[in-house]
Amino acid sequence: MVKVDRRENPIFQAYSEKNVIDSLKVDFKKKCYLCEEVTRHFEVDHFYPQKYYYHLINDYLNLFYCCQKCNKIKPKKINTDSDNEILNCCDIDIEKYIKLKLNLRECIVEIEQVETTLELDKKIKNTIEFLHRIYNGKNSKSNSCEDLRDDIIENIDSFRKKINRYSSTKLKRAIIEEIKEDLNIGSAYSSFKRWIIRDNPTLTKQFKKYI
């Protein structure tokens, strides 16, 4: 999950209207706010569920760009009260608190809390539990996580090859542009790529300014 800065401010009567959908595509860069897949197959997700927060049904700040897979496996209890609330990526830079790392040996996504704060700890733990459900299939009957991990593996492999090309060639300018694009928050699974940079002092020195 990455920080999303909303810039659109559509005027609408119902959240299903085309201008709402178009605005969400722009704000979220066609990227699922949960799994970070860039997809055209999405649904408008209510961060605070319609059933419990009827007054927020058509509040643009409560509408999120979500892939169909994540929306399907999202537990109905999420964000129904303070005990099961998750971090809001439009309000908080989640990468400051949660680290995502692909473990190829065990073919899982490792999810780690990297910073503690009394105010957010409960939300952080809930978010981590939810992300385990999305990426690793924990407490879920869906097998969508397998295809998702395959896609992440392919993306990360491509990114690492670019890093290796950068290290081995003198013609770095073109490769830098490719790496910058991968590190941009609009890139698929960018938080994985950005943590690869953060975890390596040499790479951090070279690419920190692009994160």
C-alpha positions in Angstrom: 0.0 0.0 0.0 1.3 3.4 -0.9 0.3 7.0 -0.1 -2.4 8.3 -2.4 -2.8 12.0 -2.9 -6.2 12.9 -4.1 -6.4 15.8 -6.5 -9.7 15.3 -8.2 -12.9 16.8 -6.8 -15.8 15.5 -8.9 -19.3 16.8 -8.6 -21.8 13.9 -8.6 -25.1 12.5 -7.3 -24.1 8.8 -7.2 -20.7 7.1 -6.8 -21.4 4.9 -9.9 -21.3 7.9 -12.2 -18.7 8.0 -14.9 -17.0 11.2 -13.6 -16.4 9.5 -10.3 -14.9 6.5 -11.9 -12.7 8.7 -14.1 -11.6 10.7 -11.1 -10.6 7.5 -9.2 -8.6 6.3 -12.1 -6.6 9.5 -12.0 -6.2 9.7 -8.3 -5.3 6.1 -7.8 -3.4 5.8 -11.1 -5.5 2.8 -12.1 -3.9 0.9 -9.2 -5.7 -1.1 -6.5 -5.1 0.6 -3.2 -4.8 -2.8 -1.4 -2.7 -5.2 -3.5 -1.0 -2.5 -5.8 -2.0 -4.3 -9.0 -2.5 -1.9 -11.9 -5.7 -3.0 -13.5 -8.7 -2.0 -15.5 -10.9 -4.6 -13.8 -11.8 -2.6 -10.7 -14.7 -1.8 -8.4 -15.5 1.3 -6.4 -14.8 0.3 -2.8 -16.3 2.1 0.2 -13.5 2.4 2.7 -16.1 2.7 5.4 -18.8 0.2 4.5 -22.1 1.4 3.1 -24.1 -0.7 5.6 -22.6 1.0 8.6 -21.8 4.4 7.2 -24.8 5.2 5.0 -24.0 9.0 5.1 -20.6 8.3 3.4 -22.0 6.4 0.4 -21.5 9.3 -2.0 -18.6 10.9 -0.2 -15.7 11.0 -2.7 -13.1 10.7 0.2 -14.7 7.4 1.1 -14.4 5.9 -2.4 -11.4 3.9 -3.4 -10.1 2.2 -6.5 -10.0 -1.5 -5.7 -9.4 -4.6 -7.9 -12.2 -7.1 -8.1 -10.2 -9.8 -6.4 -9.3 -7.7 -3.3 -12.9 -6.3 -3.0 -14.2 -9.9 -3.1 -12.0 -11.2 -0.3 -12.2 -8.1 1.8 -13.8 -9.1 5.2 -17.1 -7.4 5.8 -16.1 -6.5 9.3 -13.2 -4.3 8.0 -13.7 -0.6 9.1 -17.0 -1.3 10.8 -15.6 -0.1 14.2 -12.4 1.1 15.9 -11.3 -2.5 16.7 -11.1 -3.6 13.0 -10.1 -0.3 11.3 -7.2 -0.4 8.8 -4.8 2.4 7.8 -6.2 4.8 5.2 -3.6 5.2 2.4 -5.1 8.6 1.5 -4.3 10.0 5.0 -1.2 8.1 6.0 2.1 7.2 4.4 1.8 3.5 5.1 5.4 2.7 3.9 6.6 4.4 7.1 4.9 1.7 9.1 4.7 -1.4 7.0 7.4 -3.1 5.0 6.6 -5.5 2.1 9.2 -8.0 0.9 8.9 -10.9 -1.5 10.3 -14.1 -0.1 11.1 -16.2 -3.2 12.4 -19.2 -1.3 9.1 -19.7 0.6 7.0 -18.0 -2.1 5.2 -15.7 0.3 5.1 -12.0 1.0 6.7 -11.0 4.2 4.8 -8.1 5.9 6.6 -6.4 8.8 5.8 -3.4 11.1 8.8 -1.1 11.0 7.6 1.7 13.2 5.5 1.8 16.4 3.1 4.5 17.4 0.5 4.2 20.1 -2.0 6.1 18.0 -1.8 3.8 15.0 -0.6 0.4 16.3 -4.1 -1.2 16.3 -4.7 -0.1 12.7 -1.2 -1.2 11.7 -1.8 -4.7 13.0 -5.2 -4.9 11.4 -3.7 -3.7 8.1 -0.9 -6.3 8.3 -3.4 -9.1 9.0 -5.5 -8.0 6.0 -2.5 -7.8 3.7 -1.6 -11.4 4.7 -5.0 -12.4 3.6 -4.5 -10.6 0.2 -0.9 -11.7 -0.5 -0.7 -15.0 1.3 -4.3 -16.2 1.4 -4.3 -16.3 5.2 -7.9 -16.9 6.5 -9.2 -16.9 3.0 -10.7 -19.5 0.8 -9.7 -17.7 -2.3 -6.7 -18.7 -4.3 -6.3 -15.4 -6.0 -3.1 -14.8 -4.0 -1.3 -17.3 -6.1 -1.8 -15.4 -9.3 -1.1 -12.2 -7.5 2.3 -13.5 -6.2 3.2 -14.7 -9.7 2.6 -11.2 -11.0 4.7 -9.7 -8.2 7.5 -12.1 -8.8 7.6 -11.2 -12.5 7.5 -7.5 -11.7 10.3 -7.7 -9.1 12.4 -9.9 -11.3 12.2 -7.3 -14.0 13.0 -4.5 -11.6 16.1 -6.4 -10.2 17.4 -6.9 -13.7 17.2 -3.1 -14.3 19.2 -2.6 -11.1 21.8 -5.1 -12.2 22.0 -3.4 -15.7 22.5 -0.1 -14.0 25.4 -1.5 -12.0 27.1 -3.1 -14.9 26.9 -0.4 -17.7 28.4 3.0 -18.2 25.3 4.2 -20.1 23.1 4.7 -17.1 20.8 7.5 -18.1 18.2 5.4 -19.9 18.1 2.8 -17.2 17.8 5.4 -14.5 14.6 6.6 -16.2 13.2 3.1 -16.2 14.1 2.7 -12.5 12.5 6.0 -11.6 9.3 4.9 -13.3 9.3 1.6 -11.3 9.8 3.5 -8.1 7.0 5.9 -8.8 3.9 5.2 -6.7 1.9 4.7 -9.8 4.0 1.6 -10.7 2.6 -1.8 -9.9 3.8 -3.1 -6.6 6.0 0.0 -6.1 6.2 -0.5 -2.3 8.0 -3.8 -2.9 10.5 -2.1 -5.2 11.0 0.9 -2.9 11.8 -1.4 0.0 14.4 -3.2 -2.1 16.1 0.2 -2.4 15.7 1.1 1.3 17.1 -2.3 2.4 20.4 -1.8 0.5 22.7 1.0 1.6 24.3 1.3 -1.8 21.1 1.4 -3.7 19.6 3.8 -1.1 22.5 6.2 -1.8 21.9 6.0 -5.5 18.1 6.1 -5.7 16.7 7.5 -2.4 15.9 10.8 -4.2 13.4 8.9 -6.4 11.4 7.5 -3.5 
